[in-house]
């Protein structure tokens, strides 16, 4: 028996077209998880890393609460916006 094959969506991250009977502002919700692990052969006393991972608000998107979790907790952590607003 041959199983039907679903045609790949040409734009998988875009909201589907709304029908005339539905809301014209279709919402798309994403849950994104990123994990970076570092393994060293011996203990590390000093390390400088930058992470550009938090989403930003825009006129066309509303961001739900987000967070960055660092373990072990760093002695210093600073958040700032770059030139492009990220």
PDB file with SEQRES, HELIX, SHEET and CRYST1 records, atoms N, CA, C and O in Angstrom:
SEQRES   1 A   86  UNK UNK UNK UNK UNK UNK UNK UNK UNK UNK UNK UNK UNK          
SEQRES   2 A   86  UNK UNK UNK UNK UNK UNK UNK UNK UNK UNK UNK UNK UNK          
SEQRES   3 A   86  UNK UNK UNK UNK UNK UNK UNK UNK UNK UNK UNK UNK UNK          
SEQRES   4 A   86  UNK UNK UNK UNK UNK UNK UNK UNK UNK UNK UNK UNK UNK          
SEQRES   5 A   86  UNK UNK UNK UNK UNK UNK UNK UNK UNK UNK UNK UNK UNK          
SEQRES   6 A   86  UNK UNK UNK UNK UNK UNK UNK UNK UNK UNK UNK UNK UNK          
SEQRES   7 A   86  UNK UNK UNK UNK UNK UNK UNK UNK                              
CRYST1    1.000    1.000    1.000  90.00  90.00  90.00 P 1           1          
ATOM      1  N   UNK A   1       0.837  -1.174   0.000  1.00  0.00           N  
ATOM      2  CA  UNK A   1       0.000   0.000   0.000  1.00  0.00           C  
ATOM      3  C   UNK A   1       0.887   1.244   0.000  1.00  0.00           C  
ATOM      4  O   UNK A   1       1.864   1.321   0.746  1.00  0.00           O  
ATOM      5  N   UNK A   2       0.550   2.183  -0.813  1.00  0.00           N  
ATOM      6  CA  UNK A   2       1.314   3.424  -0.917  1.00  0.00           C  
ATOM      7  C   UNK A   2       0.695   4.458   0.012  1.00  0.00           C  
ATOM      8  O   UNK A   2      -0.512   4.700  -0.008  1.00  0.00           O  
ATOM      9  N   UNK A   3       1.559   5.063   0.831  1.00  0.00           N  
ATOM     10  CA  UNK A   3       1.102   6.103   1.748  1.00  0.00           C  
ATOM     11  C   UNK A   3       1.086   7.448   1.024  1.00  0.00           C  
ATOM     12  O   UNK A   3       1.982   7.720   0.224  1.00  0.00           O  
ATOM     13  N   UNK A   4       0.100   8.286   1.283  1.00  0.00           N  
ATOM     14  CA  UNK A   4       0.101   9.613   0.661  1.00  0.00           C  
ATOM     15  C   UNK A   4       1.283  10.436   1.173  1.00  0.00           C  
ATOM     16  O   UNK A   4       1.662  10.348   2.341  1.00  0.00           O  
ATOM     17  N   UNK A   5       1.844  11.224   0.289  1.00  0.00           N  
ATOM     18  CA  UNK A   5       2.972  12.077   0.645  1.00  0.00           C  
ATOM     19  C   UNK A   5       2.468  13.509   0.745  1.00  0.00           C  
ATOM     20  O   UNK A   5       1.831  14.027  -0.172  1.00  0.00           O  
ATOM     21  N   UNK A   6       2.762  14.129   1.861  1.00  0.00           N  
ATOM     22  CA  UNK A   6       2.343  15.520   2.046  1.00  0.00           C  
ATOM     23  C   UNK A   6       3.327  16.438   1.338  1.00  0.00           C  
ATOM     24  O   UNK A   6       4.541  16.307   1.489  1.00  0.00           O  
ATOM     25  N   UNK A   7       2.793  17.353   0.579  1.00  0.00           N  
ATOM     26  CA  UNK A   7       3.618  18.324  -0.132  1.00  0.00           C  
ATOM     27  C   UNK A   7       4.282  19.241   0.883  1.00  0.00           C  
ATOM     28  O   UNK A   7       3.604  19.759   1.769  1.00  0.00           O  
ATOM     29  N   UNK A   8       5.609  19.460   0.777  1.00  0.00           N  
ATOM     30  CA  UNK A   8       6.268  20.359   1.729  1.00  0.00           C  
ATOM     31  C   UNK A   8       5.715  21.776   1.623  1.00  0.00           C  
ATOM     32  O   UNK A   8       5.433  22.272   0.532  1.00  0.00           O  
ATOM     33  N   UNK A   9       5.571  22.399   2.755  1.00  0.00           N  
ATOM     34  CA  UNK A   9       5.077  23.772   2.793  1.00  0.00           C  
ATOM     35  C   UNK A   9       6.184  24.688   2.287  1.00  0.00           C  
ATOM     36  O   UNK A   9       7.283  24.656   2.842  1.00  0.00           O  
ATOM     37  N   UNK A  10       5.948  25.509   1.253  1.00  0.00           N  
ATOM     38  CA  UNK A  10       7.007  26.364   0.714  1.00  0.00           C  
ATOM     39  C   UNK A  10       7.462  27.445   1.690  1.00  0.00           C  
ATOM     40  O   UNK A  10       8.585  27.939   1.579  1.00  0.00           O  
ATOM     41  N   UNK A  11       6.621  27.815   2.632  1.00  0.00           N  
ATOM     42  CA  UNK A  11       6.983  28.831   3.622  1.00  0.00           C  
ATOM     43  C   UNK A  11       6.536  28.346   5.000  1.00  0.00           C  
ATOM     44  O   UNK A  11       5.514  28.805   5.511  1.00  0.00           O  
ATOM     45  N   UNK A  12       7.285  27.427   5.608  1.00  0.00           N  
ATOM     46  CA  UNK A  12       6.816  26.803   6.845  1.00  0.00           C  
ATOM     47  C   UNK A  12       6.731  27.734   8.046  1.00  0.00           C  
ATOM     48  O   UNK A  12       6.016  27.420   8.998  1.00  0.00           O  
ATOM     49  N   UNK A  13       7.426  28.860   8.043  1.00  0.00           N  
ATOM     50  CA  UNK A  13       7.418  29.736   9.207  1.00  0.00           C  
ATOM     51  C   UNK A  13       6.527  30.955   9.032  1.00  0.00           C  
ATOM     52  O   UNK A  13       6.623  31.907   9.807  1.00  0.00           O  
ATOM     53  N   UNK A  14       5.679  30.939   8.044  1.00  0.00           N  
ATOM     54  CA  UNK A  14       4.760  32.040   7.807  1.00  0.00           C  
ATOM     55  C   UNK A  14       3.354  31.607   8.218  1.00  0.00           C  
ATOM     56  O   UNK A  14       3.007  30.431   8.101  1.00  0.00           O  
ATOM     57  N   UNK A  15       2.538  32.558   8.703  1.00  0.00           N  
ATOM     58  CA  UNK A  15       1.164  32.194   9.053  1.00  0.00           C  
ATOM     59  C   UNK A  15       0.418  31.712   7.818  1.00  0.00           C  
ATOM     60  O   UNK A  15       0.638  32.210   6.714  1.00  0.00           O  
ATOM     61  N   UNK A  16      -0.448  30.761   8.007  1.00  0.00           N  
ATOM     62  CA  UNK A  16      -1.260  30.285   6.885  1.00  0.00           C  
ATOM     63  C   UNK A  16      -2.233  31.390   6.469  1.00  0.00           C  
ATOM     64  O   UNK A  16      -2.603  32.248   7.270  1.00  0.00           O  
ATOM     65  N   UNK A  17      -2.629  31.346   5.218  1.00  0.00           N  
ATOM     66  CA  UNK A  17      -3.590  32.334   4.734  1.00  0.00           C  
ATOM     67  C   UNK A  17      -4.903  32.155   5.484  1.00  0.00           C  
ATOM     68  O   UNK A  17      -5.358  31.033   5.705  1.00  0.00           O  
ATOM     69  N   UNK A  18      -5.494  33.256   5.865  1.00  0.00           N  
ATOM     70  CA  UNK A  18      -6.759  33.165   6.587  1.00  0.00           C  
ATOM     71  C   UNK A  18      -7.907  33.084   5.594  1.00  0.00           C  
ATOM     72  O   UNK A  18      -7.826  33.601   4.480  1.00  0.00           O  
ATOM     73  N   UNK A  19      -8.960  32.435   6.014  1.00  0.00           N  
ATOM     74  CA  UNK A  19     -10.147  32.366   5.175  1.00  0.00           C  
ATOM     75  C   UNK A  19     -10.987  33.608   5.455  1.00  0.00           C  
ATOM     76  O   UNK A  19     -10.764  34.282   6.461  1.00  0.00           O  
ATOM     77  N   UNK A  20     -11.933  33.920   4.602  1.00  0.00           N  
ATOM     78  CA  UNK A  20     -12.748  35.123   4.812  1.00  0.00           C  
ATOM     79  C   UNK A  20     -13.497  35.104   6.146  1.00  0.00           C  
ATOM     80  O   UNK A  20     -13.875  36.162   6.649  1.00  0.00           O  
ATOM     81  N   UNK A  21     -13.716  33.926   6.725  1.00  0.00           N  
ATOM     82  CA  UNK A  21     -14.481  33.839   7.968  1.00  0.00           C  
ATOM     83  C   UNK A  21     -13.605  33.886   9.214  1.00  0.00           C  
ATOM     84  O   UNK A  21     -14.125  33.874  10.330  1.00  0.00           O  
ATOM     85  N   UNK A  22     -12.277  33.940   9.044  1.00  0.00           N  
ATOM     86  CA  UNK A  22     -11.399  33.941  10.217  1.00  0.00           C  
ATOM     87  C   UNK A  22     -10.718  35.288  10.384  1.00  0.00           C  
ATOM     88  O   UNK A  22     -10.814  36.164   9.525  1.00  0.00           O  
ATOM     89  N   UNK A  23     -10.039  35.433  11.490  1.00  0.00           N  
ATOM     90  CA  UNK A  23      -9.297  36.659  11.784  1.00  0.00           C  
ATOM     91  C   UNK A  23      -8.219  36.873  10.731  1.00  0.00           C  
ATOM     92  O   UNK A  23      -7.553  35.921  10.323  1.00  0.00           O  
ATOM     93  N   UNK A  24      -8.044  38.102  10.291  1.00  0.00           N  
ATOM     94  CA  UNK A  24      -7.049  38.405   9.264  1.00  0.00           C  
ATOM     95  C   UNK A  24      -5.639  38.511   9.826  1.00  0.00           C  
ATOM     96  O   UNK A  24      -4.685  38.622   9.055  1.00  0.00           O  
ATOM     97  N   UNK A  25      -5.479  38.480  11.138  1.00  0.00           N  
ATOM     98  CA  UNK A  25      -4.166  38.569  11.771  1.00  0.00           C  
ATOM     99  C   UNK A  25      -3.863  37.245  12.462  1.00  0.00           C  
ATOM    100  O   UNK A  25      -3.959  37.134  13.684  1.00  0.00           O  
ATOM    101  N   UNK A  26      -3.502  36.264  11.683  1.00  0.00           N  
ATOM    102  CA  UNK A  26      -3.221  34.938  12.239  1.00  0.00           C  
ATOM    103  C   UNK A  26      -1.964  34.986  13.095  1.00  0.00           C  
ATOM    104  O   UNK A  26      -0.953  35.561  12.691  1.00  0.00           O  
ATOM    105  N   UNK A  27      -2.025  34.390  14.260  1.00  0.00           N  
ATOM    106  CA  UNK A  27      -0.882  34.373  15.172  1.00  0.00           C  
ATOM    107  C   UNK A  27      -0.071  33.098  14.979  1.00  0.00           C  
ATOM    108  O   UNK A  27      -0.618  32.015  14.770  1.00  0.00           O  
ATOM    109  N   UNK A  28       1.216  33.251  15.052  1.00  0.00           N  
ATOM    110  CA  UNK A  28       2.126  32.113  15.008  1.00  0.00           C  
ATOM    111  C   UNK A  28       2.952  32.184  16.279  1.00  0.00           C  
ATOM    112  O   UNK A  28       3.562  33.214  16.568  1.00  0.00           O  
ATOM    113  N   UNK A  29       2.977  31.104  17.035  1.00  0.00           N  
ATOM    114  CA  UNK A  29       3.749  31.072  18.281  1.00  0.00           C  
ATOM    115  C   UNK A  29       4.916  30.114  18.110  1.00  0.00           C  
ATOM    116  O   UNK A  29       4.754  28.999  17.614  1.00  0.00           O  
ATOM    117  N   UNK A  30       6.077  30.558  18.522  1.00  0.00           N  
ATOM    118  CA  UNK A  30       7.277  29.735  18.459  1.00  0.00           C  
ATOM    119  C   UNK A  30       7.813  29.517  19.863  1.00  0.00           C  
ATOM    120  O   UNK A  30       7.760  30.417  20.701  1.00  0.00           O  
ATOM    121  N   UNK A  31       8.318  28.345  20.114  1.00  0.00           N  
ATOM    122  CA  UNK A  31       9.073  28.064  21.324  1.00  0.00           C  
ATOM    123  C   UNK A  31      10.462  27.678  20.854  1.00  0.00           C  
ATOM    124  O   UNK A  31      10.632  26.671  20.166  1.00  0.00           O  
ATOM    125  N   UNK A  32      11.450  28.469  21.221  1.00  0.00           N  
ATOM    126  CA  UNK A  32      12.816  28.244  20.756  1.00  0.00           C  
ATOM    127  C   UNK A  32      13.690  27.942  21.957  1.00  0.00           C  
ATOM    128  O   UNK A  32      13.684  28.679  22.943  1.00  0.00           O  
ATOM    129  N   UNK A  33      14.434  26.863  21.871  1.00  0.00           N  
ATOM    130  CA  UNK A  33      15.373  26.498  22.924  1.00  0.00           C  
ATOM    131  C   UNK A  33      16.745  26.350  22.298  1.00  0.00           C  
ATOM    132  O   UNK A  33      16.913  25.632  21.312  1.00  0.00           O  
ATOM    133  N   UNK A  34      17.718  27.026  22.867  1.00  0.00           N  
ATOM    134  CA  UNK A  34      19.102  26.934  22.392  1.00  0.00           C  
ATOM    135  C   UNK A  34      19.957  26.532  23.579  1.00  0.00           C  
ATOM    136  O   UNK A  34      19.821  27.094  24.666  1.00  0.00           O  
ATOM    137  N   UNK A  35      20.826  25.573  23.377  1.00  0.00           N  
ATOM    138  CA  UNK A  35      21.692  25.123  24.469  1.00  0.00           C  
ATOM    139  C   UNK A  35      23.117  25.011  23.952  1.00  0.00           C  
ATOM    140  O   UNK A  35      23.379  24.327  22.962  1.00  0.00           O  
ATOM    141  N   UNK A  36      24.035  25.687  24.631  1.00  0.00           N  
ATOM    142  CA  UNK A  36      25.456  25.613  24.303  1.00  0.00           C  
ATOM    143  C   UNK A  36      26.176  25.048  25.514  1.00  0.00           C  
ATOM    144  O   UNK A  36      26.008  25.548  26.627  1.00  0.00           O  
ATOM    145  N   UNK A  37      26.966  24.022  25.308  1.00  0.00           N  
ATOM    146  CA  UNK A  37      27.735  23.408  26.389  1.00  0.00           C  
ATOM    147  C   UNK A  37      29.212  23.517  26.062  1.00  0.00           C  
ATOM    148  O   UNK A  37      29.626  23.270  24.930  1.00  0.00           O  
ATOM    149  N   UNK A  38      29.999  23.886  27.053  1.00  0.00           N  
ATOM    150  CA  UNK A  38      31.448  23.950  26.902  1.00  0.00           C  
ATOM    151  C   UNK A  38      32.066  22.886  27.799  1.00  0.00           C  
ATOM    152  O   UNK A  38      31.672  22.735  28.955  1.00  0.00           O  
ATOM    153  N   UNK A  39      33.031  22.152  27.267  1.00  0.00           N  
ATOM    154  CA  UNK A  39      33.759  21.146  28.042  1.00  0.00           C  
ATOM    155  C   UNK A  39      35.250  21.429  27.895  1.00  0.00           C  
ATOM    156  O   UNK A  39      35.765  21.515  26.780  1.00  0.00           O  
ATOM    157  N   UNK A  40      35.935  21.570  29.020  1.00  0.00           N  
ATOM    158  CA  UNK A  40      37.365  21.854  29.022  1.00  0.00           C  
ATOM    159  C   UNK A  40      38.096  20.722  29.735  1.00  0.00           C  
ATOM    160  O   UNK A  40      37.528  20.057  30.601  1.00  0.00           O  
ATOM    161  N   UNK A  41      39.340  20.511  29.374  1.00  0.00           N  
ATOM    162  CA  UNK A  41      40.124  19.440  29.994  1.00  0.00           C  
ATOM    163  C   UNK A  41      40.526  19.775  31.425  1.00  0.00           C  
ATOM    164  O   UNK A  41      40.851  18.877  32.202  1.00  0.00           O  
ATOM    165  N   UNK A  42      40.505  21.062  31.783  1.00  0.00           N  
ATOM    166  CA  UNK A  42      40.800  21.465  33.162  1.00  0.00           C  
ATOM    167  C   UNK A  42      39.938  22.674  33.507  1.00  0.00           C  
ATOM    168  O   UNK A  42      39.251  23.220  32.643  1.00  0.00           O  
ATOM    169  N   UNK A  43      39.977  23.091  34.770  1.00  0.00           N  
ATOM    170  CA  UNK A  43      39.171  24.216  35.216  1.00  0.00           C  
ATOM    171  C   UNK A  43      39.516  25.508  34.487  1.00  0.00           C  
ATOM    172  O   UNK A  43      40.670  25.721  34.113  1.00  0.00           O  
ATOM    173  N   UNK A  44      38.533  26.365  34.286  1.00  0.00           N  
ATOM    174  CA  UNK A  44      38.723  27.648  33.604  1.00  0.00           C  
ATOM    175  C   UNK A  44      38.434  28.762  34.603  1.00  0.00           C  
ATOM    176  O   UNK A  44      37.354  28.812  35.192  1.00  0.00           O  
ATOM    177  N   UNK A  45      39.403  29.655  34.791  1.00  0.00           N  
ATOM    178  CA  UNK A  45      39.252  30.731  35.773  1.00  0.00           C  
ATOM    179  C   UNK A  45      38.605  31.973  35.170  1.00  0.00           C  
ATOM    180  O   UNK A  45      37.927  32.714  35.882  1.00  0.00           O  
ATOM    181  N   UNK A  46      38.799  32.219  33.867  1.00  0.00           N  
ATOM    182  CA  UNK A  46      38.303  33.437  33.247  1.00  0.00           C  
ATOM    183  C   UNK A  46      37.789  33.122  31.851  1.00  0.00           C  
ATOM    184  O   UNK A  46      38.437  32.406  31.087  1.00  0.00           O  
ATOM    185  N   UNK A  47      36.626  33.659  31.525  1.00  0.00           N  
ATOM    186  CA  UNK A  47      36.042  33.419  30.202  1.00  0.00           C  
ATOM    187  C   UNK A  47      35.130  34.596  29.863  1.00  0.00           C  
ATOM    188  O   UNK A  47      34.395  35.075  30.727  1.00  0.00           O  
ATOM    189  N   UNK A  48      35.168  35.066  28.619  1.00  0.00           N  
ATOM    190  CA  UNK A  48      34.323  36.170  28.170  1.00  0.00           C  
ATOM    191  C   UNK A  48      33.475  35.653  27.012  1.00  0.00           C  
ATOM    192  O   UNK A  48      34.020  35.234  25.991  1.00  0.00           O  
ATOM    193  N   UNK A  49      32.162  35.677  27.154  1.00  0.00           N  
ATOM    194  CA  UNK A  49      31.248  35.216  26.109  1.00  0.00           C  
ATOM    195  C   UNK A  49      30.176  36.262  25.878  1.00  0.00           C  
ATOM    196  O   UNK A  49      29.830  37.025  26.780  1.00  0.00           O  
ATOM    197  N   UNK A  50      29.651  36.291  24.654  1.00  0.00           N  
ATOM    198  CA  UNK A  50      28.523  37.158  24.326  1.00  0.00           C  
ATOM    199  C   UNK A  50      27.434  36.297  23.716  1.00  0.00           C  
ATOM    200  O   UNK A  50      27.712  35.409  22.910  1.00  0.00           O  
ATOM    201  N   UNK A  51      26.203  36.558  24.097  1.00  0.00           N  
ATOM    202  CA  UNK A  51      25.054  35.841  23.544  1.00  0.00           C  
ATOM    203  C   UNK A  51      24.041  36.869  23.061  1.00  0.00           C  
ATOM    204  O   UNK A  51      23.644  37.759  23.812  1.00  0.00           O  
ATOM    205  N   UNK A  52      23.628  36.742  21.812  1.00  0.00           N  
ATOM    206  CA  UNK A  52      22.617  37.631  21.234  1.00  0.00           C  
ATOM    207  C   UNK A  52      21.394  36.767  20.965  1.00  0.00           C  
ATOM    208  O   UNK A  52      21.144  36.363  19.830  1.00  0.00           O  
ATOM    209  N   UNK A  53      20.639  36.491  22.011  1.00  0.00           N  
ATOM    210  CA  UNK A  53      19.599  35.484  21.879  1.00  0.00           C  
ATOM    211  C   UNK A  53      18.184  35.946  22.183  1.00  0.00           C  
ATOM    212  O   UNK A  53      17.238  35.235  21.843  1.00  0.00           O  
ATOM    213  N   UNK A  54      17.995  37.086  22.798  1.00  0.00           N  
ATOM    214  CA  UNK A  54      16.642  37.484  23.163  1.00  0.00           C  
ATOM    215  C   UNK A  54      15.919  38.112  21.977  1.00  0.00           C  
ATOM    216  O   UNK A  54      16.507  38.919  21.256  1.00  0.00           O  
ATOM    217  N   UNK A  55      14.656  37.758  21.764  1.00  0.00           N  
ATOM    218  CA  UNK A  55      13.892  38.368  20.672  1.00  0.00           C  
ATOM    219  C   UNK A  55      13.544  39.813  21.009  1.00  0.00           C  
ATOM    220  O   UNK A  55      13.629  40.230  22.164  1.00  0.00           O  
ATOM    221  N   UNK A  56      13.158  40.558  20.005  1.00  0.00           N  
ATOM    222  CA  UNK A  56      12.803  41.957  20.245  1.00  0.00           C  
ATOM    223  C   UNK A  56      11.380  42.227  19.780  1.00  0.00           C  
ATOM    224  O   UNK A  56      10.847  41.547  18.903  1.00  0.00           O  
ATOM    225  N   UNK A  57      10.796  43.219  20.383  1.00  0.00           N  
ATOM    226  CA  UNK A  57       9.466  43.670  19.981  1.00  0.00           C  
ATOM    227  C   UNK A  57       9.590  44.449  18.675  1.00  0.00           C  
ATOM    228  O   UNK A  57      10.616  45.075  18.411  1.00  0.00           O  
ATOM    229  N   UNK A  58       8.563  44.405  17.880  1.00  0.00           N  
ATOM    230  CA  UNK A  58       8.498  45.181  16.644  1.00  0.00           C  
ATOM    231  C   UNK A  58       7.031  45.501  16.381  1.00  0.00           C  
ATOM    232  O   UNK A  58       6.145  44.947  17.031  1.00  0.00           O  
ATOM    233  N   UNK A  59       6.779  46.384  15.443  1.00  0.00           N  
ATOM    234  CA  UNK A  59       5.394  46.745  15.146  1.00  0.00           C  
ATOM    235  C   UNK A  59       4.610  45.544  14.624  1.00  0.00           C  
ATOM    236  O   UNK A  59       3.384  45.513  14.728  1.00  0.00           O  
ATOM    237  N   UNK A  60       5.305  44.563  14.068  1.00  0.00           N  
ATOM    238  CA  UNK A  60       4.651  43.395  13.484  1.00  0.00           C  
ATOM    239  C   UNK A  60       4.783  42.137  14.335  1.00  0.00           C  
ATOM    240  O   UNK A  60       4.314  41.073  13.930  1.00  0.00           O  
ATOM    241  N   UNK A  61       5.418  42.238  15.517  1.00  0.00           N  
ATOM    242  CA  UNK A  61       5.506  41.053  16.370  1.00  0.00           C  
ATOM    243  C   UNK A  61       5.507  41.435  17.843  1.00  0.00           C  
ATOM    244  O   UNK A  61       6.082  42.446  18.247  1.00  0.00           O  
ATOM    245  N   UNK A  62       4.858  40.611  18.616  1.00  0.00           N  
ATOM    246  CA  UNK A  62       4.811  40.785  20.065  1.00  0.00           C  
ATOM    247  C   UNK A  62       5.550  39.609  20.675  1.00  0.00           C  
ATOM    248  O   UNK A  62       5.248  38.454  20.375  1.00  0.00           O  
ATOM    249  N   UNK A  63       6.507  39.900  21.522  1.00  0.00           N  
ATOM    250  CA  UNK A  63       7.307  38.838  22.132  1.00  0.00           C  
ATOM    251  C   UNK A  63       6.797  38.537  23.526  1.00  0.00           C  
ATOM    252  O   UNK A  63       6.539  39.436  24.327  1.00  0.00           O  
ATOM    253  N   UNK A  64       6.662  37.284  23.786  1.00  0.00           N  
ATOM    254  CA  UNK A  64       6.291  36.841  25.131  1.00  0.00           C  
ATOM    255  C   UNK A  64       7.530  36.877  25.998  1.00  0.00           C  
ATOM    256  O   UNK A  64       8.635  37.057  25.487  1.00  0.00           O  
ATOM    257  N   UNK A  65       7.371  36.710  27.294  1.00  0.00           N  
ATOM    258  CA  UNK A  65       8.547  36.744  28.174  1.00  0.00           C  
ATOM    259  C   UNK A  65       9.626  35.757  27.727  1.00  0.00           C  
ATOM    260  O   UNK A  65       9.328  34.646  27.290  1.00  0.00           O  
ATOM    261  N   UNK A  66      10.860  36.178  27.842  1.00  0.00           N  
ATOM    262  CA  UNK A  66      11.986  35.325  27.456  1.00  0.00           C  
ATOM    263  C   UNK A  66      13.075  35.460  28.506  1.00  0.00           C  
ATOM    264  O   UNK A  66      13.081  36.401  29.299  1.00  0.00           O  
ATOM    265  N   UNK A  67      13.994  34.506  28.500  1.00  0.00           N  
ATOM    266  CA  UNK A  67      15.071  34.554  29.488  1.00  0.00           C  
ATOM    267  C   UNK A  67      16.281  33.801  28.968  1.00  0.00           C  
ATOM    268  O   UNK A  67      16.181  32.936  28.097  1.00  0.00           O  
ATOM    269  N   UNK A  68      17.419  34.156  29.526  1.00  0.00           N  
ATOM    270  CA  UNK A  68      18.655  33.419  29.296  1.00  0.00           C  
ATOM    271  C   UNK A  68      19.079  32.881  30.650  1.00  0.00           C  
ATOM    272  O   UNK A  68      19.167  33.630  31.624  1.00  0.00           O  
ATOM    273  N   UNK A  69      19.338  31.591  30.710  1.00  0.00           N  
ATOM    274  CA  UNK A  69      19.787  30.960  31.946  1.00  0.00           C  
ATOM    275  C   UNK A  69      21.228  30.524  31.761  1.00  0.00           C  
ATOM    276  O   UNK A  69      21.544  29.805  30.813  1.00  0.00           O  
ATOM    277  N   UNK A  70      22.102  30.954  32.657  1.00  0.00           N  
ATOM    278  CA  UNK A  70      23.524  30.607  32.583  1.00  0.00           C  
ATOM    279  C   UNK A  70      23.887  29.847  33.852  1.00  0.00           C  
ATOM    280  O   UNK A  70      23.641  30.307  34.967  1.00  0.00           O  
ATOM    281  N   UNK A  71      24.481  28.667  33.651  1.00  0.00           N  
ATOM    282  CA  UNK A  71      24.920  27.855  34.798  1.00  0.00           C  
ATOM    283  C   UNK A  71      26.352  27.426  34.593  1.00  0.00           C  
ATOM    284  O   UNK A  71      26.663  26.876  33.536  1.00  0.00           O  
ATOM    285  N   UNK A  72      27.236  27.643  35.536  1.00  0.00           N  
ATOM    286  CA  UNK A  72      27.000  28.333  36.803  1.00  0.00           C  
ATOM    287  C   UNK A  72      26.794  29.825  36.562  1.00  0.00           C  
ATOM    288  O   UNK A  72      27.205  30.361  35.532  1.00  0.00           O  
ATOM    289  N   UNK A  73      26.166  30.474  37.503  1.00  0.00           N  
ATOM    290  CA  UNK A  73      25.854  31.899  37.356  1.00  0.00           C  
ATOM    291  C   UNK A  73      27.141  32.704  37.213  1.00  0.00           C  
ATOM    292  O   UNK A  73      28.095  32.476  37.957  1.00  0.00           O  
ATOM    293  N   UNK A  74      27.183  33.642  36.266  1.00  0.00           N  
ATOM    294  CA  UNK A  74      28.395  34.451  36.088  1.00  0.00           C  
ATOM    295  C   UNK A  74      28.547  35.503  37.186  1.00  0.00           C  
ATOM    296  O   UNK A  74      27.570  35.908  37.817  1.00  0.00           O  
ATOM    297  N   UNK A  75      29.774  35.931  37.397  1.00  0.00           N  
ATOM    298  CA  UNK A  75      30.032  37.002  38.366  1.00  0.00           C  
ATOM    299  C   UNK A  75      29.467  38.323  37.851  1.00  0.00           C  
ATOM    300  O   UNK A  75      29.064  39.173  38.645  1.00  0.00           O  
ATOM    301  N   UNK A  76      29.434  38.507  36.518  1.00  0.00           N  
ATOM    302  CA  UNK A  76      28.930  39.737  35.905  1.00  0.00           C  
ATOM    303  C   UNK A  76      28.100  39.372  34.685  1.00  0.00           C  
ATOM    304  O   UNK A  76      28.519  38.547  33.872  1.00  0.00           O  
ATOM    305  N   UNK A  77      26.942  39.971  34.554  1.00  0.00           N  
ATOM    306  CA  UNK A  77      26.082  39.764  33.394  1.00  0.00           C  
ATOM    307  C   UNK A  77      25.477  41.109  33.015  1.00  0.00           C  
ATOM    308  O   UNK A  77      24.921  41.798  33.870  1.00  0.00           O  
ATOM    309  N   UNK A  78      25.579  41.490  31.746  1.00  0.00           N  
ATOM    310  CA  UNK A  78      25.094  42.787  31.278  1.00  0.00           C  
ATOM    311  C   UNK A  78      24.202  42.561  30.068  1.00  0.00           C  
ATOM    312  O   UNK A  78      24.538  41.775  29.183  1.00  0.00           O  
ATOM    313  N   UNK A  79      23.065  43.248  30.027  1.00  0.00           N  
ATOM    314  CA  UNK A  79      22.193  43.219  28.853  1.00  0.00           C  
ATOM    315  C   UNK A  79      22.237  44.584  28.197  1.00  0.00           C  
ATOM    316  O   UNK A  79      22.239  45.609  28.878  1.00  0.00           O  
ATOM    317  N   UNK A  80      22.271  44.596  26.865  1.00  0.00           N  
ATOM    318  CA  UNK A  80      22.251  45.865  26.136  1.00  0.00           C  
ATOM    319  C   UNK A  80      21.670  45.630  24.756  1.00  0.00           C  
ATOM    320  O   UNK A  80      21.539  44.491  24.308  1.00  0.00           O  
ATOM    321  N   UNK A  81      21.323  46.719  24.089  1.00  0.00           N  
ATOM    322  CA  UNK A  81      20.802  46.665  22.735  1.00  0.00           C  
ATOM    323  C   UNK A  81      21.904  47.037  21.763  1.00  0.00           C  
ATOM    324  O   UNK A  81      22.640  47.994  21.998  1.00  0.00           O  
ATOM    325  N   UNK A  82      22.028  46.286  20.665  1.00  0.00           N  
ATOM    326  CA  UNK A  82      23.044  46.626  19.680  1.00  0.00           C  
ATOM    327  C   UNK A  82      22.533  47.724  18.738  1.00  0.00           C  
ATOM    328  O   UNK A  82      21.411  48.207  18.891  1.00  0.00           O  
ATOM    329  N   UNK A  83      23.352  48.105  17.781  1.00  0.00           N  
ATOM    330  CA  UNK A  83      23.042  49.177  16.842  1.00  0.00           C  
ATOM    331  C   UNK A  83      21.735  48.922  16.095  1.00  0.00           C  
ATOM    332  O   UNK A  83      21.009  49.865  15.780  1.00  0.00           O  
ATOM    333  N   UNK A  84      21.429  47.655  15.809  1.00  0.00           N  
ATOM    334  CA  UNK A  84      20.255  47.293  15.014  1.00  0.00           C  
ATOM    335  C   UNK A  84      19.003  47.095  15.862  1.00  0.00           C  
ATOM    336  O   UNK A  84      17.941  46.776  15.328  1.00  0.00           O  
ATOM    337  N   UNK A  85      19.112  47.278  17.171  1.00  0.00           N  
ATOM    338  CA  UNK A  85      17.950  47.134  18.039  1.00  0.00           C  
ATOM    339  C   UNK A  85      17.744  45.735  18.573  1.00  0.00           C  
ATOM    340  O   UNK A  85      16.720  45.448  19.193  1.00  0.00           O  
ATOM    341  N   UNK A  86      18.704  44.864  18.341  1.00  0.00           N  
ATOM    342  CA  UNK A  86      18.603  43.495  18.853  1.00  0.00           C  
ATOM    343  C   UNK A  86      19.004  43.462  20.307  1.00  0.00           C  
ATOM    344  O   UNK A  86      18.988  42.400  20.928  1.00  0.00           O  
TER     345      UNK A  86                                                      
END                                                                             
